[in-house]
Amino acid sequence: MIYFIYNPNSGSKGTLNSEQILSKLNKIPNSKVLITQYPNHATEFVNEILPLNPERIIAIGGDGTINEVAKNLIGTQIPLGIIPKGSGNGLARHLDLYKPFDQALEIALKSQNFINSDVAYFNNKPFFCTAGIGFDAAVANDFSKSKTRGFINYIISSFRINNSYQSIEVKFENDKFFEPYFSITFANANQFGNHAYISPGSNLTDQNFELIKIKPINFFKKIQLGISLFLKTIENQNFVELSSTSNCKLKAKGNGFYHLDGEIGTWENLELNVSIQSEALKIIIPN
């Protein structure tokens, strides 16, 4: 049996509405469609499905929905299919799965090509695309409160947060002192989504994640940073330090937000360990 887990409230409207999507899915033989109604509902569905030995589990939604489905598939070798329907779709874009619905559905159902992806952990929380603290997380928190989704609203959130944002104070494991940072990002995949490449060289199977440290910058350098994300030139910016690692420990003073595959949380006097588990998630990719 193939199981679809569909989040109808994910960010992207696309060309099909929920009724049209469900009409297509309900015609597929030997399959069942489960519709999420609240946060972490997808994870509950996976727990119910696992004892039934599913052939495939296909997530329809954004990076947050994919995270909810994928985290309980770690280590199972049950193939995860992805049909992107989010605001950013970072993981789907990295895997060349950002396709029109019918094409993505065809790949998820029929492809026999798979990747055994690494999984990163933000303390004990798994993530598959990106996570971080600082400016990006503050923007993501503001964006999460928007009534409408989409790239333009993310840009609006960025400008709205800019004037009030304060740098975070961070001390890495081997540092003697806390230092200010604009943002700290951990990248398993190469982008936040919408082709904003925070780590163009990231590889889902190299047993590492990328650590991106950005020092405090003025408004004009923030614009420069934003442009560099879309040109894949972030490594050329002299206020950015990018390195590959399998483990990172840090402390952050005060309080703030974190983002993890598009979802938001809060922290206070954070003690963080970011680690990697290699080849832990089987994902369906194009043939």
VMD Tcl script that draws the C-alpha trace (Angstrom):
set ca {
  {0.00 0.00 0.00}
  {1.15 3.53 -0.84}
  {0.23 6.24 1.65}
  {-0.10 9.93 0.85}
  {0.15 12.40 3.73}
  {-1.25 15.70 2.51}
  {-1.11 19.08 4.23}
  {-3.75 21.21 2.46}
  {-2.62 24.30 4.39}
  {0.94 24.35 3.06}
  {2.11 27.63 1.59}
  {1.95 27.28 -2.18}
  {-1.41 27.45 -3.95}
  {0.07 26.18 -7.21}
  {-2.12 25.50 -10.22}
  {-4.32 22.93 -8.46}
  {-6.63 23.44 -5.51}
  {-7.15 20.86 -2.76}
  {-10.22 19.34 -4.42}
  {-8.32 18.81 -7.66}
  {-5.35 17.28 -5.84}
  {-7.56 14.91 -3.84}
  {-9.45 13.94 -6.99}
  {-6.18 12.86 -8.63}
  {-4.92 11.01 -5.55}
  {-8.16 9.14 -4.94}
  {-7.94 7.56 -8.41}
  {-4.60 5.87 -7.66}
  {-5.03 2.14 -6.94}
  {-3.58 0.49 -3.84}
  {-3.21 3.82 -2.06}
  {-4.69 5.79 0.81}
  {-4.78 9.55 1.39}
  {-4.38 10.98 4.90}
  {-5.04 14.70 5.41}
  {-3.33 16.60 8.22}
  {-5.41 18.89 10.41}
  {-2.95 20.24 13.00}
  {0.81 20.46 13.74}
  {2.56 17.07 14.03}
  {-0.50 15.28 12.68}
  {1.71 13.93 9.88}
  {4.03 12.36 12.46}
  {1.06 10.66 14.12}
  {-0.02 9.28 10.74}
  {3.45 7.82 10.14}
  {3.36 6.08 13.53}
  {0.06 4.47 12.55}
  {1.33 3.46 9.10}
  {4.69 1.92 10.06}
  {3.31 -1.39 11.43}
  {1.43 -1.86 8.12}
  {4.66 -2.26 6.08}
  {3.94 0.52 3.56}
  {5.44 0.32 0.09}
  {6.04 4.09 0.03}
  {5.00 7.12 2.04}
  {4.56 10.30 0.02}
  {4.48 13.71 1.70}
  {2.59 16.54 0.01}
  {3.46 19.90 1.55}
  {6.39 22.13 2.43}
  {9.64 21.50 4.28}
  {7.81 21.47 7.61}
  {5.41 18.75 6.46}
  {8.30 16.75 5.01}
  {10.09 17.01 8.36}
  {7.02 15.74 10.22}
  {6.77 12.72 7.92}
  {10.48 12.00 7.55}
  {11.59 12.10 11.17}
  {9.87 8.80 11.98}
  {11.16 7.17 8.78}
  {14.80 7.60 9.85}
  {16.54 4.23 9.72}
  {13.51 2.35 8.33}
  {14.44 2.10 4.62}
  {10.80 2.93 3.77}
  {11.02 5.22 0.72}
  {9.88 8.80 1.21}
  {8.30 10.52 -1.77}
  {8.08 14.31 -1.93}
  {5.47 16.38 -3.76}
  {6.36 20.01 -3.00}
  {3.59 22.37 -2.00}
  {5.27 24.77 0.41}
  {6.50 28.35 0.42}
  {10.20 27.59 -0.09}
  {10.49 23.86 -0.86}
  {14.21 23.84 -0.07}
  {14.70 20.08 0.12}
  {12.61 19.41 -2.99}
  {14.57 21.99 -4.96}
  {17.89 20.54 -3.80}
  {16.79 17.09 -5.01}
  {15.39 18.38 -8.34}
  {11.89 17.43 -7.19}
  {10.37 20.88 -7.55}
  {8.08 19.97 -10.45}
  {4.48 20.54 -11.51}
  {2.14 18.35 -9.48}
  {1.61 15.62 -12.09}
  {5.35 15.25 -12.73}
  {6.18 15.15 -9.03}
  {3.42 12.58 -8.51}
  {4.79 10.39 -11.31}
  {8.27 10.44 -9.75}
  {6.98 9.70 -6.25}
  {4.90 6.76 -7.48}
  {7.12 5.13 -10.08}
  {10.77 6.14 -9.73}
  {13.12 3.36 -8.70}
  {15.95 5.77 -7.99}
  {16.72 6.57 -4.35}
  {19.14 8.55 -2.24}
  {20.14 7.51 1.28}
  {20.29 10.98 2.77}
  {22.16 12.13 5.84}
  {20.05 13.53 8.67}
  {21.22 16.42 10.84}
  {20.17 17.05 14.44}
  {19.58 20.35 16.25}
  {20.12 18.93 19.73}
  {17.67 16.01 19.52}
  {15.49 17.47 16.74}
  {16.17 16.03 13.27}
  {16.29 18.31 10.24}
  {16.80 17.50 6.60}
  {17.25 20.88 4.91}
  {18.43 23.81 7.08}
  {18.30 25.06 10.66}
  {19.68 28.10 12.41}
  {19.52 30.98 14.85}
  {19.76 34.73 14.37}
  {18.32 36.94 11.65}
  {16.96 34.14 9.45}
  {15.07 32.67 12.39}
  {13.66 36.07 13.39}
  {12.43 36.60 9.83}
  {10.97 33.09 9.69}
  {9.08 33.79 12.92}
  {7.62 37.01 11.50}
  {6.78 35.27 8.22}
  {4.98 32.46 10.06}
  {2.48 35.02 11.35}
  {1.60 36.27 7.86}
  {-1.88 35.50 6.61}
  {-0.48 34.93 3.12}
  {2.62 32.97 2.13}
  {5.01 33.22 -0.81}
  {8.40 34.71 -1.57}
  {7.28 38.36 -1.66}
  {5.89 38.13 1.86}
  {9.20 36.65 3.03}
  {11.01 39.70 1.63}
  {8.51 41.97 3.40}
  {9.20 40.15 6.68}
  {12.95 40.64 6.15}
  {12.57 44.40 5.83}
  {10.14 44.56 8.75}
  {12.55 42.73 11.08}
  {15.66 44.62 9.92}
  {15.20 47.80 11.98}
  {14.59 46.09 15.32}
  {16.91 43.10 14.96}
  {19.79 42.72 17.43}
  {22.79 40.44 16.82}
  {23.04 37.23 18.82}
  {25.92 36.58 21.24}
  {27.48 33.18 20.54}
  {30.45 31.21 21.87}
  {31.58 28.12 19.97}
  {33.11 25.15 21.76}
  {36.75 26.20 21.31}
  {36.19 29.95 21.73}
  {37.13 31.83 24.89}
  {34.58 34.62 24.54}
  {31.09 35.29 23.26}
  {31.02 37.18 19.96}
  {28.19 38.89 18.06}
  {26.77 37.24 14.94}
  {24.12 38.29 12.45}
  {23.15 34.65 11.95}
  {24.34 31.08 12.36}
  {23.03 28.52 9.88}
  {23.43 24.75 9.64}
  {22.86 23.43 6.12}
  {22.31 19.79 5.21}
  {20.81 20.83 1.86}
  {22.06 23.70 -0.26}
  {19.29 26.28 0.14}
  {16.59 27.78 2.32}
  {14.17 27.47 -0.59}
  {13.12 29.66 -3.52}
  {16.69 29.25 -4.88}
  {18.21 31.17 -1.96}
  {21.48 29.22 -1.73}
  {22.89 29.54 1.78}
  {25.39 26.74 1.07}
  {25.70 26.02 -2.67}
  {28.08 23.09 -2.22}
  {26.09 21.14 0.37}
  {25.70 17.43 -0.30}
  {23.09 15.22 1.36}
  {25.37 12.17 1.36}
  {28.79 13.50 2.42}
  {28.36 12.77 6.17}
  {28.76 16.48 6.94}
  {26.67 19.60 7.23}
  {27.82 23.13 6.46}
  {28.23 25.73 9.21}
  {27.64 29.28 7.98}
  {28.66 32.08 10.35}
  {27.73 35.63 9.37}
  {29.17 38.57 11.30}
  {27.11 41.71 12.06}
  {26.67 43.75 8.88}
  {25.20 47.10 7.84}
  {22.13 47.57 5.66}
  {24.03 47.71 2.37}
  {25.90 44.50 3.12}
  {22.59 42.86 4.00}
  {21.40 43.71 0.49}
  {24.70 42.34 -0.85}
  {24.17 39.17 1.18}
  {20.64 38.75 -0.15}
  {21.82 39.05 -3.75}
  {24.67 36.60 -3.15}
  {22.19 33.93 -2.00}
  {20.56 33.90 -5.42}
  {23.85 34.14 -7.33}
  {25.39 31.25 -5.33}
  {28.26 33.53 -4.31}
  {27.81 33.66 -0.54}
  {31.27 32.13 0.02}
  {32.83 35.17 -1.67}
  {31.52 37.59 0.96}
  {34.23 38.65 3.43}
  {31.77 38.74 6.34}
  {30.76 35.08 5.83}
  {32.64 32.05 7.15}
  {31.54 28.70 5.70}
  {32.95 25.33 6.74}
  {31.99 21.64 6.61}
  {31.77 19.59 9.78}
  {30.00 16.62 11.35}
  {29.55 18.24 14.77}
  {29.18 21.73 16.22}
  {28.68 22.83 19.81}
  {27.86 26.37 20.87}
  {26.25 28.52 23.52}
  {24.09 31.57 22.86}
  {23.24 34.24 25.44}
  {19.81 35.72 26.03}
  {16.86 34.49 24.02}
  {15.66 34.28 20.47}
  {14.15 32.10 17.78}
  {15.42 29.11 15.86}
  {14.22 27.79 12.52}
  {14.30 24.13 11.60}
  {13.07 23.06 8.15}
  {10.83 26.11 8.09}
  {9.32 25.55 11.52}
  {9.90 27.98 14.39}
  {10.88 27.55 18.03}
  {12.25 29.71 20.83}
  {15.40 29.44 22.94}
  {16.80 30.99 26.10}
  {20.50 30.75 27.04}
  {20.89 28.09 24.40}
  {23.32 25.18 24.66}
  {23.35 23.56 21.25}
  {24.86 20.44 19.75}
  {24.41 19.94 16.00}
  {25.36 16.51 14.67}
  {24.90 14.27 11.64}
  {23.62 10.73 11.08}
  {24.80 9.36 7.75}
  {22.62 7.62 5.14}
  {19.65 7.54 7.50}
  {16.68 8.45 5.27}
  {15.68 6.82 1.97}
  {14.24 9.43 -0.42}
  {12.75 8.85 -3.87}
  {14.44 10.99 -6.55}
  {14.00 11.27 -10.34}
  {15.26 8.39 -12.49}
}
mol new
graphics top color blue
foreach p $ca { graphics top sphere $p radius 0.5 }
foreach p [lrange $ca 0 end-1] q [lrange $ca 1 end] { graphics top cylinder $p $q radius 0.2 }
display resetview
